[in-house]
Amino acid sequence: MLELTLRGDYIELDKLLKAMGLVESGGRARMLIAAGEVRVDGQVELRKTAKMRAGQVVEFGGQRVRVIQGPGGG
């Protein structure tokens, strides 16, 4: 499982996919989210800019990303 450390309180879902290198662009991320290809905590997530917070797990393309809290957030 991959981990993404937050710099603030949250990261938007489309930005998380791009930041982790799971998609090549934000536009591609938004298209895949809208198509129902991304799951958050086991449920399909259709909101492109859903706020991902510490403790959540994002699944896409056979990869899982756990969001963890970094310093200064939370």
VEXZAKE-893208 format. One record per residue (C-alpha): x, y, z. Coordinates in steps of 0.5 Angstrom, whole numbers, padded with zeros to 4 digits, always signed. Example, Ala and Ser with C-alpha at 12.3 -4.5 7.8 and 13.67 -1.06 7.14 Angstrom:
# VEXZAKE-893208
+0025-0009+0016
+0027-0002+0014
//
This chain:
# VEXZAKE-893208
+0000+0000+0000
+0002+0007-0002
+0002+0013+0003
+0001+0020+0002
+0003+0025+0007
-0002+0031+0008
+0001+0038+0008
-0005+0041+0011
-0012+0038+0013
-0014+0035+0006
-0012+0034-0001
-0017+0033-0007
-0018+0027-0010
-0016+0029-0017
-0010+0032-0014
-0008+0026-0010
-0009+0021-0016
-0004+0026-0020
+0001+0027-0014
+0002+0020-0013
+0003+0019-0021
-0003+0014-0022
-0005+0018-0027
-0001+0023-0032
-0006+0029-0031
-0011+0032-0027
-0016+0032-0033
-0015+0024-0034
-0016+0024-0026
-0023+0027-0027
-0025+0023-0032
-0023+0017-0029
-0027+0019-0022
-0033+0021-0026
-0033+0014-0030
-0033+0011-0023
-0026+0008-0023
-0024+0010-0016
-0026+0008-0009
-0025+0011-0003
-0026+0007+0003
-0029+0001-0001
-0034+0006-0004
-0034+0009-0011
-0033+0016-0011
-0036+0020-0016
-0034+0027-0014
-0028+0030-0017
-0026+0034-0012
-0028+0030-0006
-0023+0032+0000
-0019+0026+0002
-0017+0027+0010
-0012+0023+0014
-0014+0015+0015
-0018+0015+0008
-0016+0010+0003
-0016+0011-0004
-0016+0005-0009
-0015+0006-0017
-0012+0001-0022
-0010-0004-0017
-0006+0001-0013
-0008+0003-0006
-0006+0010-0002
-0007+0011+0005
-0008+0018+0007
-0004+0020+0013
-0003+0026+0017
+0003+0030+0016
+0006+0036+0021
+0002+0042+0021
-0005+0039+0019
-0011+0036+0023
//
